[in-house]
Amino acid sequence: MAKPKTPAIQPDWISKTLAGALLGFALAVAISGLFAWWGPGGIGAPDKVQFNMWAIPLYWMTVWSLVYLFRTGLRAWLVLGSATTAAHVALFITPQILGAA
């Protein structure tokens, strides 16, 4: 007896959309903050604020569009939640690493 094929990507798009919207934005803000600290010129570089402001939607929309490649909505929440937590922890400890408190 043949087993029915399960789709590779499940269509729970509401959960995936919410994960991309909420966690994707938080991840984009953290990535932008990490770039502000670790990017060229450090945190005090001129015009870096403007660049980071415009880069957040780029990071956010990238994450939000790729979130539909997860197999389930739960997996999207877990992976993006872990990545967002790790990025915010890295953002929190970056000033201590660089010696700028």
Helices and strands as residue ranges (DSSP letters): H 13-18, I 19-23, H 24-38, H 48-66, G 67-69, H 73-98
